Amino acid sequence: MNSDVNWFFEKATQWQREYEKLREIVLECGLEEELKWGVPCYTYQQSNVVLIHGFKDYCALLFHKGALLDDADGLLIQQTENVQSARQMRFANLKEITELRSFIQAAIFEAIELEKAGLKVELKKTTEFKIPDELQQILDKDADFRTAFEALTPGRQRGYLLHFSQPKQSKTRTARIEKCRQLIFSGKGWNDR
């Protein structure tokens, strides 16, 4: 146990008992406990393996390379279609965690073995992401904008592609592109404000 992480488990939340049980289970697997992104993160030789976090309707273990884990029982959930590597194991109560204890530990040990083997999730390349029609039209019409967009790092390009693709309405997608125009010309990513 890392005393720097204790505050997370001591604060009153609807998932306090569940968090404590998950912590107990994860620590039995021999991982190092750290605080990252404001939540308990468990590492093997400084590589992130799993973290504990919670939401309104569930608490979860997030496996950083969950896409590589064997999930014959279908317990690992891809949070959104854009999450490529991580997978969540979600719990609605303490009883579920207790009943799944051996499965949870097996998944953690498998995740540790993935780290030992140095396996990596093969991520989609930026060119494989769909370009929203509204962005494509602007790229086709405005050579300076195309040059600025293509000069961005692949990660920044992906960030914009995801951000621009989210809205259902074309006018909202177009508005987002226009709002980000100056950031793109400045070489900044969507989150670099």
N, C-alpha and C positions, 0 to 999 in steps of 0.2 A: 504494500500500500504506500502511496505517495501522499504525504500530509498536505501537499499543495493542492490536492484534488479533493480533500475531505469536505470542503465547503459545499461542493456540488451535491454530495450525498446527504449533507446535514440540512440543506435548505428544505423548507416545507413545500412539497409539490404533490400533485395527485399521484405521481409515480414513485415516490420516495422508497417504498418497500420493494417495488419492482427493480429500481435502480440498484439498491443494496444487494439484492439476490443476483442480479446480472454481474455486479462487481465481484462478488464472491466466486461465481462460476468462472469468470474470465481469469481472475488471479490464480485460480487453481491450475490453470494451463501454463503458468510460468512466464507470462508476458510482463513487460515493464509498463507501469502506469504513469501517464503524463497528462497534462492539461493542454489541449490544443483546441482551437476554435471555441473555447469556453466550455468544453465537454471533456469527459474522461476518454482518453485515447490510449490504446494498448499497442505496444510495439515489440517487434522482435529485431534485435540488433539495429535499432534506430529506424526500422521500416514500419510504417503504419500497418496494422493488421485489422483492428476492429475498434469501433468506438461506441459509446452508449449515448443515446439522445432520445428526446421525447417530443411528442406533438400532442395536439388536443385529444385525439382519439386513441393513441397508442404510444408506447415507448418502443425502442428498437435497439438492436445491435446492427451497426452498419459495417459490413465487411468491405474493406477498400478494394480488394480484388475478387469480390463476390461472383463476378461473371465467370470466373475460372473454377468455382467450387461445384462439386457434384450436388445437384439439387433434385434428386429423384422424387422426393416428397413434395416438391413445389413450395417450400417454405421461404425461399429467398425471393424478394420482390424488387423489381427495378422501379425506382421511385418515379421517374418520368422516362419517356422514350429517348430523351437526350442524354441520360446518364449511361455512360458506356461501361464503366468498370465496377462501380460499387453496387452492392445489393443489400437490402435490409431484411432482417428477420424481425417481424413485428409481434408485439404482445399487448393484449388488452387487460391482462390481470396477472397476479402473482401465480395463480394456479397453472396457467399456461406455461410459464417459465419453469416451474417445478416439474411439470409433466414432460417438458422437452429438454430437460437438463442434459441427458446423455447425447441427444442430437446436437444441442448447442455446443457442447464440448467437442464432439467429433468434428463439427464444422470449424471450430477454432483451431484444432490440431491440424486439420487439412490446410487451413489458411497459413499456418506456420510452416508447413511443409512446402507450400508454394513459395514462400519467402526464402526458405533454405535452398530451394532449387533455382531461385532467381527468375522465376517465370513472370512474365508481364502480359497484361491484357493488350491485345492488338487493337489500337484505337483507330476509328475512321479518320481518313485524311480529310483535310479541309475541302478538297475538291469533291469529296463524296457527299457533302452536305448540300441540300437543295437550296438554290438561290431563289428567294421570293421573286415573283414576276415584277413587282414594283421596283425592286433593287436592280434587276436585270435591265429594265427599261432605262433607268438612270445611268447605269454603267455603259449601256450602248450609246446613249446620247451625249454623255459628258466625259470626254477623254481625260480631263484633269481629275475628275472624281474617280474614274477607273484607276488611274495611275496611283492616286492616294490610297485607295482601298487595297490595291494589289501590293503596295509597299508595306502594309501592316503585317505584323507577325501572323503566322497561321492561327495562333490562339486568339488573337484579337479579331481576326476575320471570322473565326467560328463563333465567338461571342456575339458579334454583330448579326451573323446569319441566324443564330438562335433568337436573339432579341427581335429582329425584324420579322421573323416567321411566326411569332406567338399570336399576334392579334388575328381575329377571325375576319375582320373587315379590312378591305383594301385601303380605305382612306386612313385607317389607323396605322397600317403598315407604312404607308407613304409618309404620314406625319412623323413616325418614329425615325425614318430615314432622314427626313429634313432636319429634325432636332439634333441628330448625330453628325450632321454634315461637317460642322466645324471641328468636332473631335477627330473625325477621320482625316481631315486635311492637316490636323496637328499631329497625326501619327499616334493618337491615343486610342486606347480600347474603351469599350462600353463602360467598364468599371473604373477607369482611370481619372475620373472627374476631379 
